[in-house]
Amino acid sequence: MKATVNWQENMTFIGTPPSGFKVMMDSDPAVGGTNSGIRPMEMIALGLAGCTAMDVISILKKKRQDVNQFEVRVDAPRSPEYPKVFTSAVITYVVTGIEIEEAAVLRAIELSATKYCPAQIMLGQAFPIDMQYEIYEDEGEGNRRLTYQGIWQEMSLE
């Protein structure tokens, strides 16, 4: 994959990936930016969330799960000292729908974490990533009820 970043002014850059969808990057005014774009580390966290989200929803659809809302949250604290890398991450999958099977959600998370999501597999080599899930039953009219929640853990075959 080849990507290009072109400097605009101050700390503002325009990034162009192979898909051609441009993204503006900038930094905080305290370090010379104008606060006019996403931060590079934010893009890494979003990339992680987006990569696994696409896997999980695709798998849930193939398993014929009646999902009507789906959200993936990434909480990735950073070290206080430079280079301020991510020190860990918690990915939370929030699935809302009708009669969603816990086993289907767990399998979708497993496949994403261990086989399909290159961002998660790559970043998991740099810092620990924990995965948790919440499954809600859609009760209509904007109401939902928590039916399952837990932590996904890779099973050891030893």
C-alpha positions in Angstrom: 0.0 0.0 0.0 1.2 3.5 -0.9 -0.1 6.6 0.8 1.0 10.2 0.4 0.8 13.1 2.8 1.2 16.7 1.5 2.0 19.6 3.7 -0.4 22.6 3.4 0.7 25.1 6.1 1.6 25.2 9.8 0.9 21.6 10.9 -1.9 20.9 8.4 -1.4 18.0 5.9 -3.7 16.3 3.4 -3.3 12.6 3.3 -4.2 10.6 0.2 -4.5 6.8 0.4 -4.8 4.4 -2.6 -8.6 4.7 -2.4 -8.3 8.4 -3.2 -10.4 9.6 -0.2 -8.5 12.5 1.1 -8.2 13.2 4.8 -7.1 16.4 6.5 -4.7 16.1 9.4 -3.6 18.7 11.9 -2.5 19.2 15.4 -3.3 21.1 18.5 -2.5 24.9 18.5 -0.2 24.3 21.4 2.2 22.5 19.0 1.7 24.7 16.0 -1.5 23.4 14.5 -4.8 25.1 13.8 -7.1 22.3 15.1 -8.5 21.8 11.6 -8.2 18.1 11.1 -7.9 14.7 12.7 -4.7 13.7 14.6 -2.6 10.9 13.2 -3.0 8.8 16.3 -6.7 9.3 16.2 -6.7 7.8 12.7 -4.9 4.7 14.1 -7.6 4.3 16.7 -10.3 4.8 14.2 -8.6 2.4 11.8 -8.6 -0.3 14.5 -12.3 0.4 15.3 -13.3 0.5 11.7 -11.4 -2.6 10.7 -12.9 -4.9 13.4 -16.3 -3.3 13.0 -16.5 -4.2 9.3 -15.5 -7.8 10.1 -17.9 -8.2 12.9 -21.0 -6.8 11.2 -20.2 -8.7 8.1 -20.0 -12.0 10.0 -23.2 -11.2 12.0 -25.0 -10.6 8.7 -23.8 -13.9 7.4 -25.0 -15.6 10.6 -28.4 -13.9 9.9 -28.4 -11.9 13.1 -31.1 -9.2 13.1 -28.8 -6.3 14.0 -30.3 -2.8 13.8 -27.6 -0.8 15.7 -23.9 -1.5 16.0 -21.1 0.5 17.6 -17.5 -0.3 18.2 -15.7 1.8 20.8 -11.9 1.9 21.2 -10.3 3.2 24.4 -6.6 3.4 23.9 -4.6 5.3 26.6 -1.3 6.7 25.6 1.9 6.9 27.6 2.5 10.4 29.2 6.0 10.6 27.8 7.2 10.9 24.2 6.7 9.2 21.9 3.2 8.9 23.6 2.4 5.5 22.1 -0.7 3.6 22.8 -0.1 1.4 25.9 -3.1 -0.8 25.6 -6.6 -0.8 24.1 -10.1 -2.0 25.1 -12.5 -2.6 22.2 -16.1 -2.6 23.1 -18.7 -4.1 20.7 -22.2 -2.8 21.3 -24.8 -4.8 19.3 -28.5 -4.0 19.4 -31.1 -6.0 17.6 -33.8 -8.7 17.8 -32.9 -12.0 19.5 -29.1 -11.6 18.9 -27.3 -14.8 19.8 -24.4 -14.3 22.2 -22.5 -17.2 20.5 -22.7 -15.5 17.1 -21.3 -12.2 18.6 -18.5 -14.1 20.3 -17.6 -16.0 17.1 -17.6 -12.8 15.1 -15.3 -11.1 17.6 -13.0 -14.2 17.6 -12.7 -14.3 13.8 -12.0 -10.6 13.6 -9.4 -10.7 16.3 -7.6 -13.9 15.2 -8.1 -14.1 11.4 -9.5 -11.1 9.5 -8.6 -7.7 11.0 -5.1 -6.8 10.0 -5.1 -3.6 12.1 -6.1 -5.5 15.2 -3.6 -8.3 14.6 -0.8 -5.9 13.9 -1.5 -3.5 16.7 -2.0 -6.5 19.1 1.7 -7.2 18.6 2.6 -3.8 19.9 0.3 -3.5 23.0 -2.4 -5.6 24.7 -5.9 -5.4 23.3 -8.9 -6.5 25.4 -12.3 -7.1 23.9 -15.7 -6.8 25.6 -19.2 -6.8 24.3 -22.7 -5.7 25.2 -25.8 -7.1 23.5 -29.1 -5.3 23.7 -32.6 -6.5 22.8 -34.4 -3.8 20.8 -37.7 -3.3 22.5 -39.0 -0.7 20.0 -39.7 3.0 20.4 -36.0 3.7 21.2 -36.0 1.3 24.1 -33.5 -1.4 24.6 -32.6 -3.9 27.3 -29.2 -5.4 28.1 -29.3 -9.1 27.5 -25.6 -10.2 27.5 -22.3 -8.6 28.3 -18.9 -10.0 28.8 -15.2 -10.2 27.8 -14.0 -12.2 24.9 -10.9 -14.2 25.6 -8.9 -16.3 23.2 -9.2 -20.0 24.2 -5.9 -21.8 24.7 -5.7 -25.2 23.1 -3.0 -26.4 25.6 
